[in-house]
C-alpha cells in the first residue's frame, strides 16, 4: 500500500518499510513510535482514497531509528574589493524514521 503524508512541513510518498530523513521531532528519542495523521492519499490505482485535504481515519505509524545531524553546510559571503568576508556553518537536526504500517 502506498500513501502520501505531510510531516514537518514537507510531503513524502511512502510505502511500508521505507526509511526517511525528516526534520527532527522535538522531544523524541530513538525507538519511539510516531503516529502521522496528515495523510493526503492512501492506496494505489483505482482503490486510492484522496483526501480533501486529509483522508479521514487514515494514519501512518513510523519508528524513529536515529536522531542525528546532517552534513555541515558552509555559508560564505563576500563583497569584492571591500574587504568584506563572512564564513558561517550550519548543521540541520534530522530524525531517521522507518515506516512500519499504513492504515486506511
CNS distance restraints for C-alpha pairs under 8 A (distance, minus, plus):
assign (resid   1 and name CA) (resid  15 and name CA) 6.02 0.50 0.50
assign (resid   1 and name CA) (resid  16 and name CA) 7.19 0.50 0.50
assign (resid   1 and name CA) (resid  42 and name CA) 7.41 0.50 0.50
assign (resid   1 and name CA) (resid  43 and name CA) 5.42 0.50 0.50
assign (resid   1 and name CA) (resid  44 and name CA) 6.63 0.50 0.50
assign (resid   1 and name CA) (resid 102 and name CA) 7.14 0.50 0.50
assign (resid   2 and name CA) (resid  13 and name CA) 7.14 0.50 0.50
assign (resid   2 and name CA) (resid  14 and name CA) 5.81 0.50 0.50
assign (resid   2 and name CA) (resid  15 and name CA) 4.76 0.50 0.50
assign (resid   2 and name CA) (resid  16 and name CA) 7.65 0.50 0.50
assign (resid   2 and name CA) (resid  42 and name CA) 5.93 0.50 0.50
assign (resid   2 and name CA) (resid  43 and name CA) 5.24 0.50 0.50
assign (resid   2 and name CA) (resid  44 and name CA) 6.21 0.50 0.50
assign (resid   2 and name CA) (resid 102 and name CA) 7.80 0.50 0.50
assign (resid   3 and name CA) (resid  13 and name CA) 5.75 0.50 0.50
assign (resid   3 and name CA) (resid  14 and name CA) 5.41 0.50 0.50
assign (resid   3 and name CA) (resid  15 and name CA) 6.48 0.50 0.50
assign (resid   3 and name CA) (resid  39 and name CA) 6.98 0.50 0.50
assign (resid   3 and name CA) (resid  40 and name CA) 7.41 0.50 0.50
assign (resid   3 and name CA) (resid  41 and name CA) 5.36 0.50 0.50
assign (resid   3 and name CA) (resid  42 and name CA) 4.37 0.50 0.50
assign (resid   3 and name CA) (resid  43 and name CA) 6.26 0.50 0.50
assign (resid   3 and name CA) (resid 102 and name CA) 7.43 0.50 0.50
assign (resid   4 and name CA) (resid  11 and name CA) 6.77 0.50 0.50
assign (resid   4 and name CA) (resid  12 and name CA) 5.57 0.50 0.50
assign (resid   4 and name CA) (resid  13 and name CA) 4.39 0.50 0.50
assign (resid   4 and name CA) (resid  14 and name CA) 6.21 0.50 0.50
assign (resid   4 and name CA) (resid  39 and name CA) 5.99 0.50 0.50
assign (resid   4 and name CA) (resid  40 and name CA) 5.43 0.50 0.50
assign (resid   4 and name CA) (resid  41 and name CA) 5.10 0.50 0.50
assign (resid   4 and name CA) (resid  42 and name CA) 6.64 0.50 0.50
assign (resid   5 and name CA) (resid  11 and name CA) 5.56 0.50 0.50
assign (resid   5 and name CA) (resid  12 and name CA) 5.42 0.50 0.50
assign (resid   5 and name CA) (resid  13 and name CA) 6.50 0.50 0.50
assign (resid   5 and name CA) (resid  14 and name CA) 7.45 0.50 0.50
assign (resid   5 and name CA) (resid  36 and name CA) 7.61 0.50 0.50
assign (resid   5 and name CA) (resid  38 and name CA) 5.77 0.50 0.50
assign (resid   5 and name CA) (resid  39 and name CA) 4.51 0.50 0.50
assign (resid   5 and name CA) (resid  40 and name CA) 5.74 0.50 0.50
assign (resid   5 and name CA) (resid  41 and name CA) 7.35 0.50 0.50
assign (resid   5 and name CA) (resid  60 and name CA) 7.98 0.50 0.50
assign (resid   6 and name CA) (resid  10 and name CA) 5.54 0.50 0.50
assign (resid   6 and name CA) (resid  11 and name CA) 4.36 0.50 0.50
assign (resid   6 and name CA) (resid  12 and name CA) 6.45 0.50 0.50
assign (resid   6 and name CA) (resid  38 and name CA) 5.41 0.50 0.50
assign (resid   6 and name CA) (resid  39 and name CA) 6.44 0.50 0.50
assign (resid   6 and name CA) (resid  40 and name CA) 7.22 0.50 0.50
assign (resid   7 and name CA) (resid  11 and name CA) 6.42 0.50 0.50
assign (resid   7 and name CA) (resid  12 and name CA) 7.94 0.50 0.50
assign (resid   7 and name CA) (resid  36 and name CA) 7.28 0.50 0.50
assign (resid   7 and name CA) (resid  38 and name CA) 7.08 0.50 0.50
assign (resid   8 and name CA) (resid  22 and name CA) 7.12 0.50 0.50
assign (resid   8 and name CA) (resid  23 and name CA) 6.29 0.50 0.50
assign (resid  14 and name CA) (resid  18 and name CA) 6.29 0.50 0.50
assign (resid  14 and name CA) (resid  99 and name CA) 7.47 0.50 0.50
assign (resid  15 and name CA) (resid  99 and name CA) 7.04 0.50 0.50
assign (resid  15 and name CA) (resid 102 and name CA) 7.66 0.50 0.50
assign (resid  16 and name CA) (resid  99 and name CA) 5.29 0.50 0.50
assign (resid  16 and name CA) (resid 100 and name CA) 5.52 0.50 0.50
assign (resid  16 and name CA) (resid 101 and name CA) 5.79 0.50 0.50
assign (resid  16 and name CA) (resid 102 and name CA) 6.80 0.50 0.50
assign (resid  17 and name CA) (resid  98 and name CA) 6.14 0.50 0.50
assign (resid  17 and name CA) (resid  99 and name CA) 5.21 0.50 0.50
assign (resid  17 and name CA) (resid 100 and name CA) 5.89 0.50 0.50
assign (resid  18 and name CA) (resid  98 and name CA) 5.66 0.50 0.50
assign (resid  18 and name CA) (resid  99 and name CA) 5.41 0.50 0.50
assign (resid  19 and name CA) (resid  96 and name CA) 6.88 0.50 0.50
assign (resid  19 and name CA) (resid  97 and name CA) 5.62 0.50 0.50
assign (resid  19 and name CA) (resid  98 and name CA) 4.44 0.50 0.50
assign (resid  19 and name CA) (resid  99 and name CA) 6.50 0.50 0.50
assign (resid  20 and name CA) (resid  96 and name CA) 5.71 0.50 0.50
assign (resid  20 and name CA) (resid  97 and name CA) 5.32 0.50 0.50
assign (resid  20 and name CA) (resid  98 and name CA) 6.42 0.50 0.50
assign (resid  21 and name CA) (resid  94 and name CA) 6.39 0.50 0.50
assign (resid  21 and name CA) (resid  95 and name CA) 5.87 0.50 0.50
assign (resid  21 and name CA) (resid  96 and name CA) 4.75 0.50 0.50
assign (resid  21 and name CA) (resid  97 and name CA) 6.56 0.50 0.50
assign (resid  22 and name CA) (resid  94 and name CA) 5.64 0.50 0.50
assign (resid  22 and name CA) (resid  95 and name CA) 5.43 0.50 0.50
assign (resid  22 and name CA) (resid  96 and name CA) 6.52 0.50 0.50
assign (resid  22 and name CA) (resid  97 and name CA) 7.57 0.50 0.50
assign (resid  23 and name CA) (resid  92 and name CA) 7.68 0.50 0.50
assign (resid  23 and name CA) (resid  93 and name CA) 6.18 0.50 0.50
assign (resid  23 and name CA) (resid  94 and name CA) 4.62 0.50 0.50
assign (resid  23 and name CA) (resid  95 and name CA) 5.90 0.50 0.50
assign (resid  24 and name CA) (resid  67 and name CA) 6.93 0.50 0.50
assign (resid  24 and name CA) (resid  93 and name CA) 5.51 0.50 0.50
assign (resid  24 and name CA) (resid  94 and name CA) 4.45 0.50 0.50
assign (resid  24 and name CA) (resid  95 and name CA) 4.63 0.50 0.50
assign (resid  25 and name CA) (resid  95 and name CA) 6.66 0.50 0.50
assign (resid  28 and name CA) (resid  32 and name CA) 6.61 0.50 0.50
assign (resid  29 and name CA) (resid  64 and name CA) 7.22 0.50 0.50
assign (resid  29 and name CA) (resid  66 and name CA) 7.77 0.50 0.50
assign (resid  29 and name CA) (resid  67 and name CA) 7.20 0.50 0.50
assign (resid  30 and name CA) (resid  64 and name CA) 5.39 0.50 0.50
assign (resid  30 and name CA) (resid  65 and name CA) 5.59 0.50 0.50
assign (resid  30 and name CA) (resid  66 and name CA) 5.26 0.50 0.50
assign (resid  30 and name CA) (resid  67 and name CA) 6.59 0.50 0.50
assign (resid  31 and name CA) (resid  63 and name CA) 6.10 0.50 0.50
assign (resid  31 and name CA) (resid  64 and name CA) 5.23 0.50 0.50
assign (resid  31 and name CA) (resid  65 and name CA) 5.96 0.50 0.50
assign (resid  31 and name CA) (resid  66 and name CA) 7.76 0.50 0.50
assign (resid  32 and name CA) (resid  63 and name CA) 5.79 0.50 0.50
assign (resid  32 and name CA) (resid  64 and name CA) 5.54 0.50 0.50
assign (resid  33 and name CA) (resid  61 and name CA) 6.91 0.50 0.50
assign (resid  33 and name CA) (resid  62 and name CA) 5.75 0.50 0.50
assign (resid  33 and name CA) (resid  63 and name CA) 4.53 0.50 0.50
assign (resid  33 and name CA) (resid  64 and name CA) 6.46 0.50 0.50
assign (resid  34 and name CA) (resid  61 and name CA) 5.79 0.50 0.50
assign (resid  34 and name CA) (resid  62 and name CA) 5.17 0.50 0.50
assign (resid  34 and name CA) (resid  63 and name CA) 6.07 0.50 0.50
assign (resid  34 and name CA) (resid  64 and name CA) 7.48 0.50 0.50
assign (resid  35 and name CA) (resid  59 and name CA) 6.68 0.50 0.50
assign (resid  35 and name CA) (resid  60 and name CA) 5.85 0.50 0.50
assign (resid  35 and name CA) (resid  61 and name CA) 4.70 0.50 0.50
assign (resid  35 and name CA) (resid  62 and name CA) 6.45 0.50 0.50
assign (resid  36 and name CA) (resid  59 and name CA) 5.62 0.50 0.50
assign (resid  36 and name CA) (resid  60 and name CA) 5.07 0.50 0.50
assign (resid  36 and name CA) (resid  61 and name CA) 6.26 0.50 0.50
assign (resid  36 and name CA) (resid  62 and name CA) 7.61 0.50 0.50
assign (resid  37 and name CA) (resid  58 and name CA) 6.60 0.50 0.50
assign (resid  37 and name CA) (resid  59 and name CA) 4.64 0.50 0.50
assign (resid  37 and name CA) (resid  60 and name CA) 6.59 0.50 0.50
assign (resid  38 and name CA) (resid  54 and name CA) 6.25 0.50 0.50
assign (resid  38 and name CA) (resid  55 and name CA) 7.86 0.50 0.50
assign (resid  38 and name CA) (resid  59 and name CA) 7.15 0.50 0.50
assign (resid  39 and name CA) (resid  51 and name CA) 7.59 0.50 0.50
assign (resid  39 and name CA) (resid  54 and name CA) 5.58 0.50 0.50
assign (resid  39 and name CA) (resid  55 and name CA) 5.79 0.50 0.50
assign (resid  39 and name CA) (resid  58 and name CA) 6.31 0.50 0.50
assign (resid  39 and name CA) (resid  59 and name CA) 6.28 0.50 0.50
assign (resid  39 and name CA) (resid  60 and name CA) 7.54 0.50 0.50
assign (resid  40 and name CA) (resid  50 and name CA) 6.33 0.50 0.50
assign (resid  40 and name CA) (resid  51 and name CA) 5.22 0.50 0.50
assign (resid  40 and name CA) (resid  52 and name CA) 7.68 0.50 0.50
assign (resid  40 and name CA) (resid  53 and name CA) 6.30 0.50 0.50
assign (resid  40 and name CA) (resid  54 and name CA) 4.81 0.50 0.50
assign (resid  40 and name CA) (resid  55 and name CA) 5.83 0.50 0.50
assign (resid  41 and name CA) (resid  48 and name CA) 6.89 0.50 0.50
assign (resid  41 and name CA) (resid  49 and name CA) 5.67 0.50 0.50
assign (resid  41 and name CA) (resid  50 and name CA) 4.64 0.50 0.50
assign (resid  41 and name CA) (resid  51 and name CA) 5.95 0.50 0.50
assign (resid  41 and name CA) (resid  54 and name CA) 7.51 0.50 0.50
assign (resid  41 and name CA) (resid  55 and name CA) 6.53 0.50 0.50
assign (resid  42 and name CA) (resid  48 and name CA) 5.55 0.50 0.50
assign (resid  42 and name CA) (resid  49 and name CA) 5.28 0.50 0.50
assign (resid  42 and name CA) (resid  50 and name CA) 6.74 0.50 0.50
assign (resid  42 and name CA) (resid  55 and name CA) 7.58 0.50 0.50
assign (resid  42 and name CA) (resid  58 and name CA) 7.62 0.50 0.50
assign (resid  42 and name CA) (resid 104 and name CA) 6.76 0.50 0.50
assign (resid  43 and name CA) (resid  47 and name CA) 5.90 0.50 0.50
assign (resid  43 and name CA) (resid  48 and name CA) 4.11 0.50 0.50
assign (resid  43 and name CA) (resid  49 and name CA) 6.25 0.50 0.50
assign (resid  44 and name CA) (resid  48 and name CA) 4.88 0.50 0.50
assign (resid  49 and name CA) (resid  55 and name CA) 6.99 0.50 0.50
assign (resid  50 and name CA) (resid  54 and name CA) 7.58 0.50 0.50
assign (resid  50 and name CA) (resid  55 and name CA) 6.37 0.50 0.50
assign (resid  51 and name CA) (resid  55 and name CA) 4.12 0.50 0.50
assign (resid  51 and name CA) (resid  56 and name CA) 7.35 0.50 0.50
assign (resid  57 and name CA) (resid 104 and name CA) 6.25 0.50 0.50
assign (resid  58 and name CA) (resid 102 and name CA) 7.70 0.50 0.50
assign (resid  58 and name CA) (resid 103 and name CA) 5.51 0.50 0.50
assign (resid  58 and name CA) (resid 104 and name CA) 4.23 0.50 0.50
assign (resid  59 and name CA) (resid 102 and name CA) 6.19 0.50 0.50
assign (resid  59 and name CA) (resid 103 and name CA) 5.43 0.50 0.50
assign (resid  59 and name CA) (resid 104 and name CA) 6.61 0.50 0.50
assign (resid  60 and name CA) (resid  99 and name CA) 7.25 0.50 0.50
assign (resid  60 and name CA) (resid 100 and name CA) 7.69 0.50 0.50
assign (resid  60 and name CA) (resid 101 and name CA) 5.83 0.50 0.50
assign (resid  60 and name CA) (resid 102 and name CA) 4.58 0.50 0.50
assign (resid  60 and name CA) (resid 103 and name CA) 6.23 0.50 0.50
assign (resid  61 and name CA) (resid  99 and name CA) 6.20 0.50 0.50
assign (resid  61 and name CA) (resid 100 and name CA) 5.63 0.50 0.50
assign (resid  61 and name CA) (resid 101 and name CA) 5.16 0.50 0.50
assign (resid  61 and name CA) (resid 102 and name CA) 6.46 0.50 0.50
assign (resid  62 and name CA) (resid  97 and name CA) 6.19 0.50 0.50
assign (resid  62 and name CA) (resid  98 and name CA) 5.40 0.50 0.50
assign (resid  62 and name CA) (resid  99 and name CA) 4.38 0.50 0.50
assign (resid  62 and name CA) (resid 100 and name CA) 5.23 0.50 0.50
assign (resid  62 and name CA) (resid 101 and name CA) 7.06 0.50 0.50
assign (resid  63 and name CA) (resid  97 and name CA) 5.48 0.50 0.50
assign (resid  63 and name CA) (resid  98 and name CA) 5.32 0.50 0.50
assign (resid  63 and name CA) (resid  99 and name CA) 6.62 0.50 0.50
assign (resid  63 and name CA) (resid 100 and name CA) 6.86 0.50 0.50
assign (resid  64 and name CA) (resid  95 and name CA) 6.74 0.50 0.50
assign (resid  64 and name CA) (resid  96 and name CA) 5.93 0.50 0.50
assign (resid  64 and name CA) (resid  97 and name CA) 4.45 0.50 0.50
assign (resid  64 and name CA) (resid  98 and name CA) 6.53 0.50 0.50
assign (resid  65 and name CA) (resid  95 and name CA) 7.59 0.50 0.50
assign (resid  65 and name CA) (resid  96 and name CA) 5.46 0.50 0.50
assign (resid  65 and name CA) (resid  97 and name CA) 5.45 0.50 0.50
assign (resid  65 and name CA) (resid  98 and name CA) 6.75 0.50 0.50
assign (resid  66 and name CA) (resid  95 and name CA) 5.86 0.50 0.50
assign (resid  66 and name CA) (resid  96 and name CA) 5.14 0.50 0.50
assign (resid  66 and name CA) (resid  97 and name CA) 7.24 0.50 0.50
assign (resid  67 and name CA) (resid  93 and name CA) 7.59 0.50 0.50
assign (resid  67 and name CA) (resid  94 and name CA) 5.86 0.50 0.50
assign (resid  67 and name CA) (resid  95 and name CA) 4.49 0.50 0.50
assign (resid  67 and name CA) (resid  96 and name CA) 6.27 0.50 0.50
assign (resid  68 and name CA) (resid  93 and name CA) 6.11 0.50 0.50
assign (resid  68 and name CA) (resid  94 and name CA) 5.30 0.50 0.50
assign (resid  68 and name CA) (resid  95 and name CA) 6.26 0.50 0.50
assign (resid  68 and name CA) (resid  96 and name CA) 7.74 0.50 0.50
assign (resid  69 and name CA) (resid  91 and name CA) 6.07 0.50 0.50
assign (resid  69 and name CA) (resid  92 and name CA) 5.60 0.50 0.50
assign (resid  69 and name CA) (resid  93 and name CA) 4.57 0.50 0.50
assign (resid  69 and name CA) (resid  94 and name CA) 5.47 0.50 0.50
assign (resid  70 and name CA) (resid  91 and name CA) 5.59 0.50 0.50
assign (resid  70 and name CA) (resid  92 and name CA) 5.30 0.50 0.50
assign (resid  70 and name CA) (resid  93 and name CA) 6.43 0.50 0.50
assign (resid  70 and name CA) (resid  94 and name CA) 6.56 0.50 0.50
assign (resid  71 and name CA) (resid  91 and name CA) 6.06 0.50 0.50
assign (resid  71 and name CA) (resid  92 and name CA) 7.64 0.50 0.50
assign (resid  72 and name CA) (resid  89 and name CA) 6.30 0.50 0.50
assign (resid  72 and name CA) (resid  90 and name CA) 5.51 0.50 0.50
assign (resid  72 and name CA) (resid  91 and name CA) 4.75 0.50 0.50
assign (resid  72 and name CA) (resid  92 and name CA) 7.75 0.50 0.50
assign (resid  73 and name CA) (resid  89 and name CA) 5.58 0.50 0.50
assign (resid  73 and name CA) (resid  90 and name CA) 5.29 0.50 0.50
assign (resid  73 and name CA) (resid  91 and name CA) 6.38 0.50 0.50
assign (resid  74 and name CA) (resid  87 and name CA) 7.17 0.50 0.50
assign (resid  74 and name CA) (resid  88 and name CA) 5.92 0.50 0.50
assign (resid  74 and name CA) (resid  89 and name CA) 4.51 0.50 0.50
assign (resid  74 and name CA) (resid  90 and name CA) 6.63 0.50 0.50
assign (resid  75 and name CA) (resid  86 and name CA) 7.96 0.50 0.50
assign (resid  75 and name CA) (resid  87 and name CA) 5.76 0.50 0.50
assign (resid  75 and name CA) (resid  88 and name CA) 5.04 0.50 0.50
assign (resid  75 and name CA) (resid  89 and name CA) 5.83 0.50 0.50
assign (resid  75 and name CA) (resid  90 and name CA) 7.91 0.50 0.50
assign (resid  76 and name CA) (resid  85 and name CA) 7.28 0.50 0.50
assign (resid  76 and name CA) (resid  86 and name CA) 5.72 0.50 0.50
assign (resid  76 and name CA) (resid  87 and name CA) 4.58 0.50 0.50
assign (resid  76 and name CA) (resid  88 and name CA) 6.44 0.50 0.50
assign (resid  77 and name CA) (resid  84 and name CA) 7.82 0.50 0.50
assign (resid  77 and name CA) (resid  85 and name CA) 5.60 0.50 0.50
assign (resid  77 and name CA) (resid  86 and name CA) 5.12 0.50 0.50
assign (resid  77 and name CA) (resid  87 and name CA) 6.54 0.50 0.50
assign (resid  78 and name CA) (resid  83 and name CA) 8.00 0.50 0.50
assign (resid  78 and name CA) (resid  84 and name CA) 5.53 0.50 0.50
assign (resid  78 and name CA) (resid  85 and name CA) 4.54 0.50 0.50
assign (resid  78 and name CA) (resid  86 and name CA) 6.61 0.50 0.50
assign (resid  79 and name CA) (resid  83 and name CA) 7.01 0.50 0.50
assign (resid  79 and name CA) (resid  84 and name CA) 5.44 0.50 0.50
assign (resid  79 and name CA) (resid  85 and name CA) 6.89 0.50 0.50
assign (resid  80 and name CA) (resid  84 and name CA) 7.35 0.50 0.50
